[in-house]
Amino acid sequence: MTWRQRLRPSIKFISPEGQEFEASWRESDRIIRKKLGMFNYPLVRGTVVQDLEAESDTYSIPFFFAGRDHDETAFRFMLAARERGQWAVTHPTEGFLGLQLMSITKLDRPVGEGNITRFTSEWIEPIDETSLQTAAELAGLVGNRYNDLNIGAADQFLKNIRSSTVSQIFAIQQAVKKVQNAVDKVLSPLAAANDAIFASQLAIQRGIQDTFDATIFKPLSLVGQVQNLIQGPARAVRDIKSRLSAYSELAAELFGLTPTQPTVSGKNATSVQELSLSAVIATNAEIAVTGPQKPDVPVSGGIQSRLQAVEFAIDLRNSFVDITNSLDESQVLFENNDLDFQYFSQTETFNTALQITSIAQRSLLTAAYDLSVERRFKLTKPKTPLQIVGEEYGEWGDNDNLIDLFISTNNLRDTEILFLPAGREVVVYA
């Protein structure tokens, strides 16, 4: 890729409360300042300088909104600028950044530039007070381990399988077919939410069949197809809750690939199982750092409280343990075989899988510090949701978003949206 291909066409902002903006961009400045300890001694020419590392990077970003409703978009952005917390910024050249807004200036020029509203802004990339890393660094660590895990899983698959005979290739094909069926059953609803990803899934399914129909079987091509088939649907939606739930269900389906006999065909099936489950581990970590983690966003599945962030971190850990235990059970099945025909679980991938899961958990727990505290209580008398939101939050939010949040987090249905009886337990975020 050239620099032109890597350059994104616009800059995207997601406010601390989840409001999304896409603006036009021409240029910006990234500034690095060093922290220096300077000591001047009497009667000594010069200054002793100690390099104390760098301060957080700062960004000076001019941008503008254009179009028929640019003024309304600009007004909403100015309101969002008052929100407390970090912004998620997708920069045209720098990529994903977790930035704290320092200042914002709206330039009103309706006479000379009536069709656009320009802004100048100053941002700083803060580090987390516990991990001492930026959000981008945590996401980048997951991205690096994601690639490492996929490569390690590919290497292990190629070392484990036997594909010199038709029957051995057929065993691989049958196992892969079960993976395809599991993906169709569990992940199709996710993939269907994005037309491009759904079309890609269909193309991968056809490509897998072409790989087995080819005159020469190429297992490395199959590895990439299986990994993409499993990992692609996770990028179709931003809903972290439904994605983690779907991949947990997929892992449970893949546990069914465990063979019953310690044969060569059984080892091939186990190798397909391990390849697929390693893809699930990598995907779970990616979901953890790409899901919406905002305190007041009425988005189904978004992380809205510290308790939810901790629960999702525990889910990641449990999924990793379940997958490891399942593969270890397969290892026990083959332990009485000759050494060449034994199966050893995760020899190429365990450390990487453990690291990526740990980093993803750390990312969730880092996000928890910026999230709200969940508060549950029972109503002592009948109330309307409108009344409860007004009493607890002191307002109904922009476009009644706090009412939408209350309805979604409490799973209100039908008449509950209008009226709640005494004794009903409700959840709010403080």
C-alpha positions as CSV (number, residue, x, y, z in Angstrom):
1,M,0.0,0.0,0.0
2,T,1.1,3.6,-0.7
3,W,0.6,6.5,1.6
4,R,-2.4,7.6,-0.6
5,Q,-4.1,4.2,0.0
6,R,-3.4,4.3,3.8
7,L,-4.9,7.9,4.1
8,R,-8.5,7.9,5.4
9,P,-10.9,10.3,3.6
10,S,-12.2,11.9,6.8
11,I,-11.7,12.2,10.6
12,K,-14.2,10.5,12.9
13,F,-15.1,11.4,16.5
14,I,-17.0,9.4,19.1
15,S,-17.8,11.5,22.2
16,P,-17.6,10.2,25.8
17,E,-21.3,9.6,25.7
18,G,-21.3,7.9,22.3
19,Q,-22.3,10.6,19.9
20,E,-20.6,10.0,16.5
21,F,-19.3,12.7,14.1
22,E,-17.6,12.5,10.8
23,A,-15.8,15.7,9.6
24,S,-13.7,16.9,6.7
25,W,-10.0,17.2,7.4
26,R,-7.1,18.7,5.6
27,E,-4.1,18.8,8.0
28,S,-3.2,18.6,11.7
29,D,-0.2,18.8,13.9
30,R,1.1,16.2,16.3
31,I,3.4,17.6,19.0
32,I,5.8,15.7,21.3
33,R,7.3,17.6,24.3
34,K,10.1,16.2,26.4
35,K,10.2,16.3,30.2
36,L,13.6,17.6,31.1
37,G,15.2,18.1,34.4
38,M,17.6,21.1,34.1
39,F,20.2,22.0,36.8
40,N,22.4,25.1,36.8
41,Y,25.4,25.1,39.1
42,P,27.2,28.2,40.3
43,L,30.4,29.0,38.4
44,V,29.8,26.2,36.0
45,R,29.2,27.0,32.3
46,G,26.3,25.2,30.8
47,T,23.3,23.3,32.1
48,V,23.0,19.7,33.2
49,V,20.0,18.1,31.5
50,Q,18.2,14.9,32.5
51,D,15.9,13.3,30.0
52,L,12.8,12.3,31.9
53,E,10.9,10.8,29.0
54,A,8.2,12.5,27.0
55,E,4.9,14.0,27.9
56,S,1.7,12.7,26.3
57,D,1.4,13.6,22.7
58,T,-0.8,16.6,21.9
59,Y,-2.7,17.2,18.7
60,S,-3.8,20.4,17.1
61,I,-6.6,19.4,14.7
62,P,-8.6,21.8,12.5
63,F,-11.6,20.3,10.9
64,F,-15.0,21.3,9.4
65,F,-18.5,20.2,8.7
66,A,-20.1,20.8,5.3
67,G,-23.5,20.2,3.7
68,R,-27.0,21.4,4.1
69,D,-27.2,20.8,7.9
70,H,-23.6,21.5,8.8
71,D,-24.7,24.2,11.3
72,E,-26.8,21.7,13.2
73,T,-24.0,19.2,13.2
74,A,-21.7,21.9,14.5
75,F,-24.1,22.8,17.2
76,R,-24.3,19.2,18.4
77,F,-20.5,18.9,18.4
78,M,-20.2,22.0,20.6
79,L,-22.7,20.4,23.1
80,A,-20.7,17.1,23.0
81,A,-17.5,19.0,23.7
82,R,-18.9,19.6,27.2
83,E,-19.1,15.9,27.9
84,R,-16.7,14.5,30.5
85,G,-14.1,11.8,29.5
86,Q,-12.0,10.6,26.6
87,W,-13.0,10.7,22.9
88,A,-12.4,7.9,20.5
89,V,-10.9,9.5,17.4
90,T,-10.1,7.8,14.1
91,H,-7.5,10.1,12.6
92,P,-6.8,10.1,8.8
93,T,-3.1,9.4,9.2
94,E,-2.6,8.3,12.8
95,G,-5.5,5.7,13.1
96,F,-7.3,5.1,16.3
97,L,-6.6,7.4,19.2
98,G,-8.1,7.9,22.7
99,L,-7.9,11.6,23.2
100,Q,-8.9,14.1,25.9
101,L,-10.3,17.3,24.5
102,M,-8.4,20.4,25.8
103,S,-10.0,23.2,23.9
104,I,-12.4,23.7,21.0
105,T,-13.0,26.9,18.9
106,K,-15.9,27.2,16.5
107,L,-15.2,29.7,13.7
108,D,-18.4,31.4,12.5
109,R,-17.9,32.7,9.0
110,P,-21.4,32.7,7.4
111,V,-20.6,35.6,5.0
112,G,-17.5,34.2,3.4
113,E,-18.0,30.5,4.1
114,G,-21.7,30.0,4.5
115,N,-21.7,26.4,3.4
116,I,-19.3,25.1,6.1
117,T,-18.5,25.4,9.8
118,R,-14.9,25.3,10.8
119,F,-13.3,24.3,14.1
120,T,-9.9,24.4,15.6
121,S,-9.2,22.0,18.5
122,E,-6.5,20.9,20.9
123,W,-6.2,17.4,22.2
124,I,-4.0,15.3,24.5
125,E,-3.5,11.6,24.5
126,P,-3.7,10.6,28.2
127,I,-2.3,7.5,29.7
128,D,-4.3,5.3,32.1
129,E,-3.4,5.9,35.7
130,T,-3.2,2.2,36.5
131,S,-1.7,0.6,33.4
132,L,0.3,3.8,32.4
133,Q,-0.6,3.1,28.8
134,T,-2.8,4.9,26.3
135,A,-6.0,3.4,24.9
136,A,-4.3,3.2,21.5
137,E,-1.4,1.3,23.0
138,L,-3.7,-1.3,24.6
139,A,-5.6,-1.7,21.3
140,G,-2.3,-1.9,19.4
141,L,-1.0,-4.6,21.8
142,V,-4.1,-6.6,21.1
143,G,-3.7,-6.1,17.4
144,N,-0.1,-7.3,17.5
145,R,-1.0,-10.4,19.5
146,Y,-4.0,-11.0,17.3
147,N,-1.7,-11.4,14.3
148,D,0.8,-13.4,16.3
149,L,-1.9,-15.8,17.5
150,N,-3.3,-16.4,14.0
151,I,0.2,-17.0,12.7
152,G,1.0,-19.4,15.6
153,A,-2.2,-21.3,15.1
154,A,-1.4,-21.7,11.4
155,D,2.0,-23.1,12.1
156,Q,0.6,-25.5,14.7
157,F,-2.1,-26.7,12.3
158,L,0.4,-27.4,9.5
159,K,2.6,-29.4,11.9
160,N,-0.3,-31.4,13.3
161,I,-2.2,-32.5,10.3
162,R,-1.6,-35.5,8.0
163,S,-2.7,-34.9,4.4
164,S,-0.9,-37.4,2.3
165,T,-3.9,-39.6,1.5
166,V,-7.5,-39.0,0.3
167,S,-8.9,-40.3,3.6
168,Q,-6.8,-37.9,5.7
169,I,-7.9,-35.0,3.6
170,F,-11.5,-36.1,3.8
171,A,-11.2,-36.1,7.7
172,I,-10.0,-32.5,7.5
173,Q,-12.8,-31.6,5.2
174,Q,-15.5,-33.2,7.4
175,A,-14.2,-31.3,10.4
176,V,-14.1,-28.0,8.5
177,K,-17.6,-28.7,7.3
178,K,-18.7,-28.9,11.0
179,V,-17.0,-25.5,11.6
180,Q,-18.8,-24.0,8.7
181,N,-22.2,-25.3,10.0
182,A,-21.4,-23.9,13.4
183,V,-20.5,-20.5,12.0
184,D,-23.7,-20.5,9.9
185,K,-25.8,-21.4,12.9
186,V,-24.3,-18.9,15.4
187,L,-22.6,-16.1,13.5
188,S,-24.9,-15.5,10.5
189,P,-27.1,-13.0,12.4
190,L,-24.0,-10.9,13.1
191,A,-22.7,-11.1,9.5
192,A,-26.1,-10.2,8.1
193,A,-25.9,-6.8,9.8
194,N,-23.3,-5.7,7.3
195,D,-23.8,-6.4,3.6
196,A,-20.1,-6.4,2.7
197,I,-19.2,-8.9,5.5
198,F,-22.1,-11.1,4.7
199,A,-21.0,-11.2,1.0
200,S,-17.5,-12.0,2.2
201,Q,-18.7,-14.9,4.3
202,L,-20.4,-16.4,1.3
203,A,-17.3,-16.0,-0.8
204,I,-15.2,-17.7,1.9
205,Q,-17.6,-20.6,2.1
206,R,-17.2,-21.1,-1.7
207,G,-13.4,-20.7,-1.4
208,I,-13.2,-23.5,1.1
209,Q,-15.0,-25.8,-1.2
210,D,-12.6,-24.8,-4.0
211,T,-9.6,-25.6,-1.8
212,F,-10.8,-29.1,-1.3
213,D,-11.8,-29.6,-4.9
214,A,-8.3,-28.4,-6.1
215,T,-6.0,-31.0,-7.6
216,I,-3.3,-30.1,-5.1
217,F,-4.5,-29.6,-1.5
218,K,-3.1,-26.4,0.0
219,P,-3.6,-26.5,3.8
220,L,-2.2,-22.9,4.3
221,S,-4.9,-21.5,2.1
222,L,-7.5,-23.4,4.2
223,V,-6.1,-21.9,7.4
224,G,-6.7,-18.4,6.2
225,Q,-10.1,-19.2,5.0
226,V,-11.2,-20.8,8.3
227,Q,-9.8,-17.9,10.4
228,N,-11.5,-15.3,8.2
229,L,-14.7,-17.2,8.3
230,I,-14.7,-17.2,12.1
231,Q,-13.3,-13.7,12.7
232,G,-15.1,-11.7,10.0
233,P,-18.6,-11.4,11.5
234,A,-17.2,-9.8,14.7
235,R,-16.6,-6.7,12.6
236,A,-20.2,-6.4,11.4
237,V,-21.5,-4.7,14.5
238,R,-20.2,-2.7,17.5
239,D,-22.4,-4.3,20.1
240,I,-20.0,-5.9,22.5
241,K,-22.5,-7.9,24.5
242,S,-24.1,-9.8,21.6
243,R,-20.7,-10.4,19.9
244,L,-19.1,-11.9,23.0
245,S,-22.3,-14.0,23.6
246,A,-22.2,-15.3,20.0
247,Y,-18.6,-16.3,20.1
248,S,-19.1,-18.0,23.5
249,E,-21.9,-20.0,21.8
250,L,-19.7,-20.7,18.8
251,A,-16.9,-22.1,21.1
252,A,-19.5,-24.4,22.7
253,E,-20.4,-25.7,19.3
254,L,-16.7,-26.2,18.4
255,F,-16.2,-28.3,21.5
256,G,-18.3,-30.9,19.7
257,L,-15.4,-31.5,17.3
258,T,-13.5,-33.4,19.9
259,P,-12.8,-36.9,18.4
260,T,-13.7,-40.2,20.1
261,Q,-10.8,-42.2,18.7
262,P,-7.1,-41.4,18.8
263,T,-6.6,-42.1,15.1
264,V,-4.9,-40.0,12.4
265,S,-8.3,-38.8,11.3
266,G,-9.1,-37.9,14.9
267,K,-5.9,-35.9,15.1
268,N,-6.8,-34.0,12.0
269,A,-10.2,-33.2,13.4
270,T,-8.6,-32.0,16.6
271,S,-6.2,-29.8,14.6
272,V,-9.2,-28.1,12.9
273,Q,-10.8,-27.7,16.3
274,E,-7.7,-26.0,17.7
275,L,-7.3,-23.7,14.7
276,S,-11.0,-22.6,15.1
277,L,-10.9,-22.1,18.8
278,S,-7.7,-20.1,18.6
279,A,-9.5,-17.8,16.1
280,V,-12.3,-17.4,18.7
281,I,-9.7,-16.4,21.4
282,A,-8.3,-13.8,19.1
283,T,-11.7,-12.5,18.2
284,N,-12.9,-12.2,21.8
285,A,-9.9,-10.0,22.6
286,E,-10.5,-7.8,19.5
287,I,-14.2,-7.4,20.6
288,A,-13.1,-6.2,24.0
289,V,-11.1,-3.3,22.6
290,T,-13.5,-2.3,19.8
291,G,-16.8,-2.5,21.5
292,P,-18.6,0.7,22.6
293,Q,-17.5,1.5,26.2
294,K,-19.5,4.6,27.0
295,P,-21.3,5.4,30.3
296,D,-24.5,6.9,28.9
297,V,-25.1,5.3,25.5
298,P,-28.5,3.7,24.9
299,V,-27.0,1.1,22.6
300,S,-27.9,-2.5,23.3
301,G,-24.9,-4.4,24.5
302,G,-22.7,-1.3,25.1
303,I,-20.7,-1.3,28.4
304,Q,-22.6,1.2,30.6
305,S,-21.3,0.4,34.1
306,R,-18.2,-0.7,35.9
307,L,-19.9,-3.9,36.8
308,Q,-20.5,-4.8,33.2
309,A,-16.9,-4.1,32.3
310,V,-15.8,-6.5,35.1
311,E,-18.3,-9.1,34.0
312,F,-17.1,-9.0,30.4
313,A,-13.5,-9.3,31.6
314,I,-14.5,-12.4,33.6
315,D,-16.3,-13.8,30.5
316,L,-13.0,-13.5,28.5
317,R,-11.1,-15.3,31.2
318,N,-13.8,-18.1,31.4
319,S,-13.9,-18.6,27.7
320,F,-10.1,-18.9,27.5
321,V,-10.1,-21.5,30.4
322,D,-12.9,-23.5,28.8
323,I,-11.2,-23.6,25.4
324,T,-7.9,-24.6,27.0
325,N,-9.6,-27.4,29.0
326,S,-11.4,-28.7,26.0
327,L,-8.1,-28.9,24.0
328,D,-6.3,-30.6,26.9
329,E,-9.0,-33.3,27.0
330,S,-8.1,-34.1,23.4
331,Q,-4.5,-34.3,24.3
332,V,-5.3,-36.9,27.0
333,L,-7.1,-39.0,24.3
334,F,-3.9,-39.3,22.3
335,E,-1.4,-39.8,25.1
336,N,-1.0,-43.5,24.6
337,N,-0.1,-43.2,20.9
338,D,3.4,-43.3,19.5
339,L,5.1,-39.9,19.9
340,D,4.6,-39.0,16.2
341,F,0.9,-39.6,16.5
342,Q,0.3,-37.8,19.8
343,Y,-1.5,-34.5,20.0
344,F,0.0,-31.7,22.1
345,S,-2.4,-28.8,22.9
346,Q,-1.5,-25.2,22.0
347,T,2.3,-25.8,21.9
348,E,2.7,-22.8,19.5
349,T,-0.1,-20.6,20.8
350,F,-0.7,-20.9,24.5
351,N,1.5,-18.0,25.6
352,T,0.2,-15.7,22.9
353,A,-3.4,-16.7,23.7
354,L,-2.9,-16.0,27.4
355,Q,-1.2,-12.7,26.7
356,I,-3.9,-11.4,24.3
357,T,-6.6,-12.4,26.8
358,S,-4.8,-10.6,29.6
359,I,-4.3,-7.4,27.6
360,A,-8.0,-7.4,26.6
361,Q,-9.1,-7.8,30.2
362,R,-6.8,-5.0,31.2
363,S,-8.4,-2.8,28.5
364,L,-11.8,-3.5,29.9
365,L,-10.8,-2.8,33.4
366,T,-9.1,0.4,32.2
367,A,-12.4,1.5,30.6
368,A,-14.2,0.7,33.9
369,Y,-12.6,3.8,35.6
370,D,-14.5,6.1,33.1
371,L,-17.8,4.3,33.5
372,S,-20.7,4.8,35.7
373,V,-21.6,2.9,38.9
374,E,-24.7,0.7,38.6
375,R,-27.4,1.3,41.2
376,R,-30.3,-1.0,41.7
377,F,-33.4,-0.3,43.8
378,K,-37.0,-1.3,44.1
379,L,-39.8,1.2,43.6
380,T,-41.7,2.0,46.8
381,K,-44.7,3.3,44.8
382,P,-45.9,3.2,41.2
383,K,-44.0,5.5,38.8
384,T,-43.5,6.2,35.1
385,P,-40.1,5.7,33.5
386,L,-40.2,9.4,32.6
387,Q,-40.6,10.3,36.3
388,I,-37.8,8.0,37.4
389,V,-35.4,9.3,34.8
390,G,-36.2,12.9,35.8
391,E,-35.7,12.2,39.5
392,E,-32.5,10.1,39.2
393,Y,-30.6,12.0,36.4
394,G,-32.2,15.5,36.8
395,E,-32.8,15.6,33.1
396,W,-34.0,13.5,30.2
397,G,-30.9,14.0,28.0
398,D,-30.4,15.2,24.5
399,N,-33.2,13.8,22.3
400,D,-34.4,11.9,25.4
401,N,-31.4,9.6,25.2
402,L,-31.5,9.0,29.0
403,I,-35.0,7.8,28.7
404,D,-34.0,5.4,25.9
405,L,-31.1,4.3,28.1
406,F,-33.4,3.5,31.0
407,I,-35.8,1.6,28.8
408,S,-33.1,-0.5,27.2
409,T,-31.1,-1.3,30.4
410,N,-34.2,-2.3,32.2
411,N,-35.6,-4.3,29.3
412,L,-39.0,-2.5,29.5
413,R,-41.7,-3.9,27.2
414,D,-45.2,-2.9,26.2
415,T,-47.0,-1.1,29.0
416,E,-43.9,-1.0,31.2
417,I,-42.6,1.8,29.0
418,L,-45.5,3.9,30.3
419,F,-45.9,2.7,33.9
420,L,-44.1,0.6,36.5
421,P,-45.7,-0.9,39.6
422,A,-44.4,-0.7,43.2
423,G,-41.9,-3.4,43.9
424,R,-40.4,-3.4,40.4
425,E,-36.5,-3.4,40.6
426,V,-34.9,-0.9,38.2
427,V,-31.3,0.0,37.3
428,V,-29.8,3.5,36.9
429,Y,-26.2,4.7,36.5
430,A,-24.6,7.2,38.8
